[in-house]
């Protein structure tokens, strides 16, 4: 495997993308859901992996030192604690792109999501202003609506509010964390709508969403590029997750795991595609991220982390480049059952 001790320089052969603001950044972001720790929803506590606050801050700084410039967080992650951690880790960095999400308001001290349903203009403004305070910034690059399947008649007032705040300089642009093409199609007419965050990985190829992104000149942030860790290679048929880990639950959207066990259906597919993902000396996560890089010119994978080793491994994917076209085609055929 090639060395991961890189820092970005103009001559570095790295996958890059030119963003909405003209900035050229490596085509790899860092997700910070796990960094925020536990949050308490009306339905009960939830977490995603485990990492200490100090290690999370160190990991974000390591990602920056290795060349990453796009960092994804949300007001809901740790009920605001992820934003506090991102703000602390990047407080002296002016060249980063920070993506956060609105629609949920929590208390970082109690970790309780206090207002999961306040989507009024006043509630959205309160949420965005709270995010800015936690991040320690007067404005943020991107704010995404964090309600995946919100009806259009409820979503439009949210984007009205975001557009108003954009004109005030509180954000550069906004978008939606959403997997549904008809919903996104209904709001792409907003002037500041630039970004869609959606599931995208070897298993979930999202061709219609990527077509919409390309058609309207949007940007795709690929969430779950490693299928909640399943494509990381460490969760086999005997692995189990418990406690408050979201993968130990039974939420319908947690499709790669059920009750703490990796899905047998997805494991069966992974058995077939693993040799393609790990060709040319790549680790399995590197192969999965390389697949995302090849899926669209306009998408940026945002894998999360619970260790420095994961960050180093993931960053290397943008130096290794995309998977060969024939491997991409063959994996699509396998996933489709052909």
HELIX and SHEET records of a PDB file:
HELIX    1   1 UNK A   34  UNK A   36  5                                   3    
HELIX    2   2 UNK A   53  UNK A   65  1                                  13    
HELIX    3   3 UNK A   77  UNK A   80  5                                   4    
HELIX    4   4 UNK A   81  UNK A   89  1                                   9    
HELIX    5   5 UNK A  121  UNK A  135  1                                  15    
HELIX    6   6 UNK A  152  UNK A  167  1                                  16    
HELIX    7   7 UNK A  181  UNK A  185  1                                   5    
HELIX    8   8 UNK A  207  UNK A  215  1                                   9    
HELIX    9   9 UNK A  227  UNK A  232  5                                   6    
HELIX   10  10 UNK A  246  UNK A  248  5                                   3    
HELIX   11  11 UNK A  264  UNK A  277  1                                  14    
HELIX   12  12 UNK A  279  UNK A  281  5                                   3    
HELIX   13  13 UNK A  284  UNK A  295  1                                  12    
HELIX   14  14 UNK A  308  UNK A  320  1                                  13    
HELIX   15  15 UNK A  325  UNK A  335  1                                  11    
SHEET    1   A 2 UNK A  16  UNK A  18  0                                        
SHEET    2   A 2 UNK A  24  UNK A  26 -1                                        
SHEET    1   B 8 UNK A  29  UNK A  31  0                                        
SHEET    2   B 8 UNK A  70  UNK A  72  1                                        
SHEET    3   B 8 UNK A  97  UNK A 102  1                                        
SHEET    4   B 8 UNK A 140  UNK A 145  1                                        
SHEET    5   B 8 UNK A 171  UNK A 177  1                                        
SHEET    6   B 8 UNK A 193  UNK A 199  1                                        
SHEET    7   B 8 UNK A 219  UNK A 223  1                                        
SHEET    8   B 8 UNK A 299  UNK A 301  1                                        
SHEET    1   C 2 UNK A  39  UNK A  41  0                                        
SHEET    2   C 2 UNK A  44  UNK A  46 -1                                        
SHEET    1   D 2 UNK A 105  UNK A 107  0                                        
SHEET    2   D 2 UNK A 112  UNK A 115 -1                                        
SHEET    1   E 2 UNK A 257  UNK A 258  0                                        
SHEET    2   E 2 UNK A 261  UNK A 262 -1                                        
END                                                                             
